[in-house]
C-alpha cells in the first residue's frame, strides 16, 4: 500500500511527524448464539518511552492518534477503543463506528479531536456483535465464512504497545 498523508503539529518549530499503525485485536472470540449484544474486549498497554526527556510533560512521550480502521465480519456491529490513564480514568474514545461500514481509515476530524496517548495508558478495544441469526457458538476466524474478528487499527505518531503484549481480556462491566 502506498497511500498516506503528512501530519504537521505546530510547535515552536513545525515539523512533520512519521506515522505508524498499531493493530489492536482479540483472538479470544467465542460468541454465544441468539444474543442481541455479545461483547468482546481486550486491554493493551502503551509502551514506556525510550526517549530521554527532561520533563514528565515532554511532547516526545505523547502519541497522537489521527485515524482508525475497524474490521469485523457479518455479525460485527459497533467497535471502539477507550483510553484509560493510570488504568482508571477514561480520557477519550477512538473510532466508535459500525464494523459494517467501509473498511477504510477514517480520519479523526476536528469535531472529534485527535486523541493523545501517553506511556502507561491502557487501550481497551471493545467489539459488539449481534448473533440472533446464529444457532451455534461463533469462533475467531480470519474467514468470514467460519467466524468473527475483533480488530481496530490505529494510525498516529509515536504509538507503540508493550513488547510481547498480546493484550488481555477485560471485564466488560468495568
Backbone as CSV, one residue per row, in Angstrom:
resi,resn,N_x,N_y,N_z,CA_x,CA_y,CA_z,C_x,C_y,C_z
1,UNK,0.844,-1.173,0.000,0.000,0.000,0.000,0.883,1.227,0.000
2,UNK,0.613,2.158,-0.866,1.457,3.344,-0.944,0.691,4.614,-0.602
3,UNK,-0.468,4.472,0.031,-1.231,5.665,0.399,-0.651,6.284,1.658
4,UNK,-1.060,7.495,1.964,-0.594,8.134,3.185,-0.876,9.621,3.184
5,UNK,-0.496,10.266,4.264,-0.613,11.713,4.366,0.383,12.194,5.397
6,UNK,0.658,13.505,5.412,1.599,14.081,6.363,0.833,14.729,7.496
7,UNK,1.339,14.592,8.698,0.775,15.218,9.891,1.742,16.298,10.324
8,UNK,1.256,17.526,10.416,2.094,18.632,10.864,1.529,19.139,12.178
9,UNK,2.362,19.144,13.207,1.977,19.627,14.523,2.701,20.940,14.751
10,UNK,1.938,21.977,15.081,2.563,23.279,15.288,3.128,23.366,16.686
11,UNK,4.412,23.535,16.737,5.176,23.729,17.965,6.042,24.941,17.693
12,UNK,6.960,25.270,18.570,7.814,26.420,18.265,8.391,26.349,16.852
13,UNK,8.774,25.151,16.402,9.214,24.959,15.032,8.414,23.799,14.454
14,UNK,7.446,24.085,13.541,6.642,22.994,12.972,7.532,21.940,12.314
15,UNK,7.119,20.677,12.441,7.849,19.592,11.810,6.876,18.510,11.383
16,UNK,7.307,17.686,10.484,6.495,16.572,10.023,6.798,15.367,10.906
17,UNK,5.743,14.677,11.351,5.913,13.505,12.195,5.641,12.244,11.382
18,UNK,6.450,11.201,11.545,6.176,9.949,10.849,4.949,9.271,11.461
19,UNK,4.199,8.577,10.627,3.022,7.862,11.101,3.309,6.367,11.144
20,UNK,2.670,5.703,12.080,2.757,4.254,12.163,1.359,3.729,12.470
21,UNK,1.207,2.427,12.374,-0.082,1.793,12.645,0.131,0.707,13.694
22,UNK,-0.742,0.688,14.710,-0.745,-0.424,15.656,-2.054,-1.187,15.477
23,UNK,-1.976,-2.481,15.691,-3.109,-3.376,15.487,-3.599,-3.859,16.847
24,UNK,-4.807,-3.461,17.200,-5.461,-3.965,18.408,-6.404,-5.074,17.955
25,UNK,-6.349,-6.219,18.617,-7.213,-7.321,18.189,-7.378,-8.330,19.317
26,UNK,-8.399,-9.148,19.166,-8.621,-10.254,20.090,-8.872,-11.517,19.292
27,UNK,-8.177,-12.567,19.672,-8.439,-13.879,19.087,-9.265,-14.724,20.053
28,UNK,-9.609,-14.142,21.208,-10.393,-14.834,22.227,-11.880,-14.580,21.956
29,UNK,-12.343,-15.117,20.840,-13.729,-14.896,20.425,-14.477,-16.220,20.449
30,UNK,-15.508,-16.285,21.279,-16.417,-17.424,21.365,-17.788,-16.805,21.616
31,UNK,-18.474,-16.425,20.552,-19.721,-15.672,20.666,-20.922,-16.601,20.800
32,UNK,-21.665,-16.413,21.880,-22.867,-17.224,22.113,-23.922,-16.898,21.060
33,UNK,-24.666,-17.924,20.604,-25.713,-17.696,19.606,-26.966,-17.069,20.229
34,UNK,-27.805,-16.515,19.354,-29.127,-15.985,19.733,-29.044,-14.848,20.763
35,UNK,-28.034,-13.980,20.635,-27.869,-12.837,21.541,-27.866,-11.544,20.723
36,UNK,-28.540,-10.527,21.236,-28.608,-9.227,20.557,-27.292,-8.458,20.688
37,UNK,-26.592,-8.611,21.841,-25.340,-7.875,22.050,-24.342,-8.731,22.826
38,UNK,-23.399,-9.324,22.093,-22.312,-10.075,22.705,-21.083,-9.175,22.643
39,UNK,-20.400,-9.027,23.781,-19.278,-8.080,23.866,-17.965,-8.827,24.075
40,UNK,-16.958,-8.420,23.299,-15.586,-8.904,23.461,-14.742,-7.670,23.702
41,UNK,-13.857,-7.723,24.699,-12.937,-6.598,24.863,-11.577,-7.101,25.305
42,UNK,-10.573,-6.293,25.006,-9.198,-6.663,25.309,-8.413,-5.385,25.615
43,UNK,-7.535,-5.458,26.629,-6.721,-4.317,27.049,-5.295,-4.448,26.525
44,UNK,-4.720,-3.312,26.126,-3.325,-3.219,25.708,-2.696,-2.068,26.469
45,UNK,-1.414,-2.169,26.781,-0.714,-1.090,27.485,0.238,-0.392,26.530
46,UNK,0.206,0.939,26.538,1.109,1.722,25.703,2.510,1.624,26.299
47,UNK,3.473,1.361,25.448,4.855,1.149,25.884,5.454,2.409,26.491
48,UNK,6.260,2.186,27.527,7.010,3.291,28.107,7.990,3.802,27.069
49,UNK,8.158,5.099,27.029,9.008,5.725,26.031,10.471,5.371,26.241
50,UNK,11.206,5.299,25.138,12.655,5.123,25.225,13.344,6.469,25.044
51,UNK,12.542,7.528,24.875,13.088,8.872,24.699,13.562,9.409,26.041
52,UNK,14.718,10.020,26.069,15.189,10.668,27.288,14.559,12.049,27.326
53,UNK,13.769,12.309,28.333,13.083,13.595,28.397,13.425,14.315,29.685
54,UNK,13.357,15.643,29.619,13.684,16.452,30.783,12.453,16.732,31.623
55,UNK,11.286,16.367,31.131,10.049,16.697,31.829,9.048,15.573,31.660
56,UNK,8.192,15.383,32.657,7.131,14.379,32.546,6.136,14.750,31.453
57,UNK,6.066,16.034,31.129,5.108,16.500,30.131,5.743,16.668,28.758
58,UNK,6.913,16.061,28.543,7.601,16.172,27.267,6.703,15.639,26.156
59,UNK,6.481,16.430,25.102,5.614,16.040,23.987,6.156,14.835,23.224
60,UNK,7.473,14.543,23.344,8.029,13.386,22.639,7.482,12.073,23.179
61,UNK,6.965,12.070,24.396,6.418,10.862,25.005,4.943,10.652,24.674
62,UNK,4.337,11.596,23.975,2.897,11.536,23.727,2.630,11.099,22.286
63,UNK,1.801,10.086,22.140,1.387,9.613,20.819,0.096,10.327,20.420
64,UNK,-0.023,10.603,19.146,-1.217,11.257,18.632,-1.914,10.313,17.661
65,UNK,-3.145,9.920,17.971,-3.917,9.040,17.098,-4.727,9.929,16.161
66,UNK,-4.518,9.769,14.847,-5.151,10.653,13.872,-6.138,9.939,12.951
67,UNK,-6.115,8.602,12.931,-7.040,7.859,12.082,-7.188,6.439,12.630
68,UNK,-8.251,5.763,12.201,-8.511,4.401,12.666,-9.240,3.634,11.578
69,UNK,-9.208,2.320,11.715,-9.936,1.422,10.809,-10.449,0.260,11.639
70,UNK,-11.732,-0.036,11.537,-12.340,-1.169,12.243,-12.528,-2.327,11.266
71,UNK,-12.399,-3.557,11.786,-12.601,-4.725,10.926,-13.248,-5.862,11.713
72,UNK,-14.370,-6.304,11.215,-15.078,-7.462,11.747,-15.773,-8.142,10.583
73,UNK,-16.575,-9.155,10.876,-17.265,-9.877,9.813,-18.778,-9.644,9.893
74,UNK,-19.561,-10.634,9.505,-21.003,-10.453,9.307,-21.785,-10.103,10.569
75,UNK,-21.378,-10.591,11.724,-22.123,-10.332,12.954,-21.573,-9.149,13.749
76,UNK,-20.477,-8.560,13.290,-19.854,-7.429,13.986,-20.756,-6.199,13.892
77,UNK,-20.819,-5.448,14.964,-21.622,-4.229,14.989,-20.757,-3.016,15.320
78,UNK,-20.695,-2.607,16.557,-20.001,-1.384,16.958,-18.649,-1.710,17.597
79,UNK,-17.578,-1.086,17.095,-16.231,-1.261,17.648,-15.708,0.098,18.091
80,UNK,-14.912,0.126,19.165,-14.273,1.365,19.632,-13.172,1.031,20.619
81,UNK,-12.300,1.998,20.857,-11.229,1.857,21.841,-11.320,2.999,22.832
82,UNK,-11.393,2.664,24.123,-11.344,3.665,25.194,-9.917,3.768,25.688
83,UNK,-9.499,5.003,26.010,-8.157,5.260,26.527,-8.282,5.565,28.014
84,UNK,-7.552,4.790,28.838,-7.580,4.973,30.295,-6.212,5.426,30.782
85,UNK,-6.203,6.489,31.542,-4.967,6.987,32.151,-4.884,6.444,33.565
86,UNK,-3.699,6.022,33.952,-3.464,5.416,35.263,-4.394,4.206,35.472
87,UNK,-4.824,3.598,34.378,-5.642,2.398,34.452,-7.071,2.593,34.903
88,UNK,-7.454,3.838,35.269,-8.789,4.042,35.848,-9.598,5.155,35.197
89,UNK,-8.943,6.234,34.797,-9.655,7.423,34.328,-9.773,7.382,32.807
90,UNK,-11.016,7.305,32.302,-11.212,7.294,30.851,-11.006,8.708,30.328
91,UNK,-10.042,8.865,29.404,-9.716,10.196,28.880,-10.154,10.387,27.436
92,UNK,-10.664,9.356,26.818,-11.123,9.519,25.444,-11.561,8.217,24.826
93,UNK,-12.201,8.341,23.671,-12.658,7.181,22.897,-12.212,7.374,21.460
94,UNK,-11.739,6.292,20.864,-11.241,6.317,19.490,-12.101,5.416,18.625
95,UNK,-12.531,5.930,17.490,-13.094,5.118,16.436,-14.395,4.411,16.709
96,UNK,-15.318,5.046,17.405,-16.615,4.398,17.614,-17.375,4.434,16.296
97,UNK,-17.534,3.246,15.716,-18.139,3.175,14.390,-18.626,1.748,14.148
98,UNK,-19.602,1.623,13.291,-20.089,0.304,12.916,-19.003,-0.462,12.170
99,UNK,-18.829,-1.706,12.526,-17.869,-2.557,11.826,-18.404,-2.958,10.451
100,UNK,-19.646,-2.608,10.165,-20.223,-2.878,8.849,-19.944,-1.747,7.860
101,UNK,-19.440,-0.605,8.346,-19.055,0.496,7.455,-17.853,0.068,6.626
102,UNK,-17.582,0.825,5.573,-16.436,0.521,4.706,-15.161,0.389,5.532
103,UNK,-14.348,-0.597,5.203,-13.124,-0.855,5.961,-11.978,-0.027,5.380
104,UNK,-12.052,1.274,5.684,-11.030,2.231,5.269,-10.558,2.967,6.514
105,UNK,-9.471,3.713,6.399,-9.025,4.537,7.526,-9.878,5.793,7.580
106,UNK,-10.446,6.046,8.761,-11.256,7.238,8.988,-10.409,8.247,9.758
107,UNK,-10.264,9.424,9.182,-9.503,10.494,9.820,-10.290,10.989,11.025
108,UNK,-9.602,11.244,12.119,-10.264,11.812,13.295,-10.372,13.306,13.044
109,UNK,-11.580,13.784,12.839,-11.836,15.151,12.392,-11.796,16.163,13.534
110,UNK,-11.785,17.462,13.202,-11.793,18.495,14.245,-13.000,18.405,15.179
111,UNK,-14.118,17.880,14.686,-15.282,17.701,15.554,-15.004,16.648,16.627
112,UNK,-14.154,15.680,16.278,-13.688,14.648,17.213,-12.170,14.766,17.259
113,UNK,-11.641,15.598,18.144,-10.216,15.920,18.092,-9.298,14.723,18.255
114,UNK,-8.065,14.941,17.822,-7.010,13.947,17.947,-6.962,13.451,19.386
115,UNK,-6.767,12.155,19.543,-6.653,11.576,20.882,-5.171,11.439,21.200
116,UNK,-4.780,11.929,22.363,-3.392,11.831,22.803,-3.257,10.638,23.743
117,UNK,-2.232,9.839,23.508,-1.992,8.639,24.287,-0.598,8.746,24.892
118,UNK,-0.496,8.446,26.184,0.788,8.553,26.895,1.296,7.176,27.296
119,UNK,2.598,7.076,27.525,3.153,5.807,28.020,2.437,5.372,29.299
120,UNK,2.110,4.093,29.375,1.412,3.556,30.539,-0.101,3.574,30.406
121,UNK,-0.641,4.324,29.433,-2.095,4.324,29.232,-2.556,2.933,28.814
122,UNK,-3.794,2.613,29.139,-4.398,1.354,28.724,-5.379,1.647,27.593
123,UNK,-5.248,0.910,26.500,-6.171,0.999,25.365,-7.094,-0.205,25.450
124,UNK,-8.383,0.039,25.621,-9.357,-1.049,25.737,-10.209,-1.106,24.465
125,UNK,-9.930,-2.101,23.635,-10.718,-2.338,22.435,-11.971,-3.095,22.830
126,UNK,-13.131,-2.597,22.419,-14.413,-3.246,22.707,-15.142,-3.495,21.389
127,UNK,-15.610,-4.725,21.206,-16.308,-5.121,19.984,-17.666,-5.719,20.355
128,UNK,-18.714,-5.224,19.714,-20.081,-5.704,19.945,-20.548,-6.503,18.729
129,UNK,-21.290,-7.584,19.002,-21.795,-8.469,17.952,-23.269,-8.768,18.175
130,UNK,-23.979,-8.994,17.077,-25.371,-9.446,17.111,-25.383,-10.859,16.534
131,UNK,-25.725,-11.854,17.376,-25.696,-13.257,16.942,-27.097,-13.876,16.901
132,UNK,-28.118,-13.028,16.794,-29.507,-13.519,16.793,-29.762,-14.530,15.668
133,UNK,-29.017,-14.428,14.558,-29.250,-15.318,13.417,-28.418,-16.600,13.468
134,UNK,-27.686,-16.821,14.561,-26.806,-17.992,14.652,-27.364,-19.041,15.602
135,UNK,-27.077,-20.313,15.304,-27.533,-21.427,16.138,-26.401,-22.120,16.882
136,UNK,-25.172,-21.685,16.651,-24.008,-22.304,17.304,-23.028,-21.197,17.700
137,UNK,-22.094,-21.538,18.580,-21.061,-20.591,19.012,-20.234,-20.171,17.803
138,UNK,-19.925,-18.884,17.728,-19.110,-18.349,16.640,-17.679,-18.187,17.161
139,UNK,-16.700,-18.855,16.546,-15.307,-18.746,17.000,-14.578,-17.613,16.268
140,UNK,-13.324,-17.370,16.678,-12.438,-16.478,15.941,-12.072,-17.144,14.628
141,UNK,-12.034,-16.354,13.551,-11.546,-16.868,12.272,-11.201,-15.702,11.361
142,UNK,-10.153,-15.879,10.575,-9.795,-14.881,9.566,-10.790,-14.932,8.406
143,UNK,-11.514,-16.032,8.276,-12.503,-16.198,7.213,-13.885,-15.815,7.728
144,UNK,-14.567,-14.933,7.004,-15.915,-14.540,7.452,-16.919,-15.674,7.324
145,UNK,-16.585,-16.705,6.572,-17.473,-17.860,6.449,-17.376,-18.785,7.658
146,UNK,-16.287,-18.654,8.440,-16.062,-19.568,9.560,-16.153,-18.917,10.928
147,UNK,-16.117,-17.591,10.997,-16.141,-16.964,12.310,-16.038,-15.455,12.260
148,UNK,-15.602,-14.873,13.351,-15.571,-13.416,13.521,-14.177,-12.918,13.861
149,UNK,-14.026,-11.611,13.742,-12.795,-10.914,14.118,-13.161,-9.697,14.952
150,UNK,-12.206,-9.249,15.772,-12.333,-8.036,16.581,-11.025,-7.269,16.385
151,UNK,-10.994,-6.394,15.379,-9.768,-5.685,15.012,-10.013,-4.182,14.930
152,UNK,-9.040,-3.410,15.408,-9.015,-1.975,15.143,-7.559,-1.592,14.905
153,UNK,-7.330,-0.838,13.858,-6.002,-0.354,13.517,-5.967,1.134,13.839
154,UNK,-4.965,1.565,14.613,-4.820,2.967,14.984,-3.611,3.537,14.258
155,UNK,-3.813,4.670,13.563,-2.733,5.335,12.861,-2.377,6.602,13.615
156,UNK,-1.096,6.824,13.820,-0.675,8.033,14.510,0.824,8.119,14.614
157,UNK,1.260,9.102,15.381,2.694,9.294,15.578,3.095,8.733,16.931
158,UNK,4.242,8.070,16.969,4.840,7.671,18.242,4.020,6.641,19.019
159,UNK,3.234,5.812,18.332,2.403,4.821,19.026,3.160,3.497,19.102
160,UNK,3.224,2.914,20.284,3.848,1.598,20.445,3.214,0.896,21.627
161,UNK,2.973,-0.387,21.482,2.456,-1.189,22.581,3.618,-1.908,23.249
162,UNK,3.423,-2.309,24.486,4.484,-3.009,25.209,4.904,-4.244,24.428
163,UNK,6.211,-4.543,24.404,6.681,-5.710,23.654,6.059,-6.992,24.178
164,UNK,5.773,-7.907,23.264,5.202,-9.213,23.607,3.905,-9.088,24.403
165,UNK,3.179,-7.998,24.183,1.926,-7.764,24.906,0.765,-8.062,23.950
166,UNK,0.234,-9.290,23.980,-0.858,-9.604,23.066,-2.187,-9.027,23.538
167,UNK,-2.194,-8.364,24.690,-3.442,-7.861,25.247,-4.007,-8.893,26.187
168,UNK,-4.967,-8.480,26.994,-5.619,-9.439,27.894,-7.103,-9.137,27.885
169,UNK,-7.896,-10.179,28.022,-9.352,-9.997,28.054,-9.712,-9.127,29.226
170,UNK,-10.742,-8.311,29.062,-11.118,-7.403,30.150,-12.541,-7.654,30.594
171,UNK,-12.835,-7.157,31.760,-14.164,-7.267,32.346,-15.045,-6.191,31.731
172,UNK,-16.053,-6.590,30.958,-16.882,-5.605,30.263,-17.755,-4.799,31.207
173,UNK,-17.909,-5.233,32.444,-18.728,-4.485,33.398,-17.987,-3.282,33.951
174,UNK,-16.640,-3.237,33.792,-15.878,-2.137,34.372,-15.886,-0.913,33.490
